[in-house]
């Protein structure tokens, strides 16, 4: 409730204005007049309801002391509500729904898949490894919850060299699938040394390119990006007797992105293929 003072107490409060849209207090015109504002149960409880709501929703235990500047539980509770209306998880844990909260808003993603490796050997050329797929993402999706309920949270792991990212699971509310790994580049000869296929995801990773007899063919595919992080870069191919470069990992400041594919080789030489880049782990953000 939010009282319209001048309507509830005609003549006792000032009419609404731009400064006080619900009416304002006024003094008596004379010491014996009964035309000034006064305290009354509904009016007092209307204001008290706001302050007690701060204590309730901040889950503050009242200390029984009179509030003052530098020692106000009402003020501290307001700051707590403003600051603590979200929780971030980069590792598995649990979330307890606060008192009075019936809707939460979830953002997050599954783990990103790793990039594909290079299959180059001393006797074979190789296409580039493919980029890993991104984990599924959602942003501020609303879910109905019950106060006091504990929601288990599993944050999807990052995929490594040619391995899938893990699923992120938020109780029974939603599961965010991890991205699949990019497949490795295929070793062979010109015409058969194909690039790997990008890992499935949201979106999928980039395919590696086929290797030919021309320098610069057989590059690794880029990992897919999410709203929370950039995918790892695919590596260039090599032509001399140099080990193929490993795929780049998903950028460390992000979440859920795929790793880059390793570079292939467009001529034979003494070497072993490089590894695919690691994807990024999942993320959960809960707001209320």
N, C-alpha and C positions, 0 to 999 in steps of 0.2 A: 504494500500500500504506500501511496505518497499523497498525503492530504493536500487539498486545495484550501488553504487556511481561511481565505476570505469567504468561501462558500460554506465551510463547516462552522465557522464562527462569525456570522454576519455582524459587521460593525466593530468587531474586536481586533481585526487585522486589516492592514492596508490592502488596497486592490493590487492585482498583479501588475508588474512593470517589467521592463527589459532587464532590470537588475535582479528582481525577485519574481520570476514568472508564476510562482505558486502563492503569492501574497507575502506581506512583510509585517514585522512587529511594529506596534506603535504605542506610545505612552498615553496615560490618561490625560484628559484635558484639564481636570482639576483633581486635587487629592481625594475628593469624595465621589468623583464620577466613576461610572462603571462602563467606560467605553474604551479602555485600553486592553492590550493583549494580556493573557494570563496563561498559566500552566493548567493543563487538563490531561487526564489519563491518556486518551487516544493520541493527542498531539505529542506528549512525551514519549509514548511507546513507539510512535511512528519514527521519531529520531533515534530512539534507543535500538530499534530493530536493525538499523544500519550498522551501528557500532558493534552490536553483538554478533552480527553476521560476519564481521571481520575476524572476531575471535574464533567463531565456529569453523569457518572455512579454512583458516590458517592453522587449525588444530592446535591453538594456543591454550595452555592451561591457565585460567585466570589466577593471578597471585593475591588477589584481595586488597591490593594497594591502590591508592588514588593516583591516577595518571598525572604526569607532569612533564615538562620539557626535559628531554634527556632520560626519561624513564616512563615511556608511554607504550603500554601493550597494544593499544589500538593502532598506533603509528607503526610499531614493529610488525604487527600482523598484516597491515596493508602492504608494507614492503615485502614481506614474505610471500604474499599472494602474487604480487607483481613479478617477483624474481623467480619464484619456484613453480611456475605454471607449465613447465616443460621438463622432460627427462630424456637424456640422450644415452644410447647404448651402442658401444662398438664391440662389446663382448657380451656373452650370454648372461642373463640375470633374471630378475622378476620385477614387476611393477604392482604396487598396491593402489587400487583406485581410491582417491581421497574421499572423505566424507562429503556428501552433497553433490558429487560429480556423477552424472548419468550419461555423458557423452565425452568421448575422447577423440582426438584427431591424430591419425598416425601417418607419418612419413617414413620412408625407408627403402631398402633394396636388398636383394639377395647378393651373395658373393659373386664376383666376376670370375669367369673361366680363364684358365691359363692359355698362353699362346702355344702354337705347335712348334716342334723342334725341326731342325734341318737334318736330313738323312744323308748328307754328302759323305762320301768316303774317299779313299785314295784312288779308287778306280771308277767312281760314279759321280756324275753331276747330280744336282738336286734342285727341285723347286723350293720356293720359300714356304716356311711354315705359316699357317693361317693365324689370324688374330682370335683371341678368345671372345666369347659372347658376354654381354652385360647382364647382370642380374636384373630381375623385374623390379621396377620402381613404382611407388605410389607417393603422392604428395597431399597431405592434409585430408585424407579420407576419414569421414566420421563413422564411429562405431558406438553402439549403445552398450553401456556397461552398468554394473551394479556396484554401488559404494561398498568399500571394504573387501572387494574381491581381489585375490592375487592372480595376476596374469604372468605366466611363465614366458620368457623371451629367449629364443635361440637365434643368435646372430650368425649368418652364413659365413663359412670360412672362405678365404681366398683360394682360388685354384692355382696350382703350381704348373710346372712344365707338363703340358698336355693332360691336365687333370681339371675336372669340373669344379665350379664354385658351389658352395653349400647353400641350402635353402635357409632363408630367414623365416622363423615361425613365431608369430605373436599369439600365444594361447590358441583358442579355437576361433579367433577372429579372422586371421588372414595368414596365408603362407605365400611368401615371395620367392619364387623359384630362382635358383642360382643359374648363372650362365654356363654354357657348355664350353669345353676346351676346343681350341682350334686343332685341326688335324695336322700331322707333320707333313712337310714337303716330301714328295716321292723321289727316291733315288733312281737313276736310270741313265738313259742316253737321250740325245736330242729327240724330241717327239714323245718320250715317255716320262720325262722328269717333270711331272706336273706339280703345281702348287697345291698346298693343303686347302681344305674347305673350312671356311669361317665357322667358328663355334656358334651353335644356336643360342639365341638370347633375346634381349629386349633393349637394343636391337642385336642382331648377329654380328660376329666379328668379320673383318675383311678377309677375303680369300688371299692366299699367297699366290705369287705369279709363277708361271711356268719358266723353267730354265731352258735356254737355248745355247747356241754356240757363240752368241754375241755377249760381250761384257755388259753387265748391268741387268741381265735377266735373272729371274729367280729371287726377287725380293720378298721379304716377309710381309704378311698382312698386318694392318693396324688393329689393335684391340678396340672393341666397342666402348663407347662412353655412356655414362648415365647423367641424370641431373645433378648427381652428387660428386662426380669425378671424371677425369679424362682417361681414356684408354691408352695403354702402352703403345709406343711406336714400333712398327715392324722394322726390321733391320735390312740394310742393303745387302745385295749379294756380293760375292767375291769372284775374282777371275784368276788371280795368281795362286800359288801354293800357300794360301793363308787360311787359317781356320775361319769358317763362317761365323759371323757375329751372332751372339744370342739375342733373342727378342727383348725389347724394353719392357720393364714392369709397368703396371698401371701407376699413374702418378700418385705419389704418397699422400697428397692432401685430399684425395678423393675416396669414394666408396663405391663398390659394386661394379667397377669398370673391368674390362677384359685386358689380359696381357697381350703384348705384341708378339708376332711370329718371328722366329729366327730366320736370318737371311740364308738363302741357298747358295749354290755355286754353279757357275757356268763353264767351268773347265775342271779337269781332274787334277789331283795333286795330293800330297801327303797331308792329310788332315782328318779331323772328326767333326761332324756337324755340331752346331751350337744348340743350346737349350731354348725353349720358348720362355717368354717373360711371364712373371707371376701376375695374376689378377689382383684385384683389391677386395678386401673383406666387406661384408654387408654392414648395414646401419639401421638403427631404429630410433626415431624421435617421436615421443608422445607429448601432446599438448592437451591442456584442459582449461 
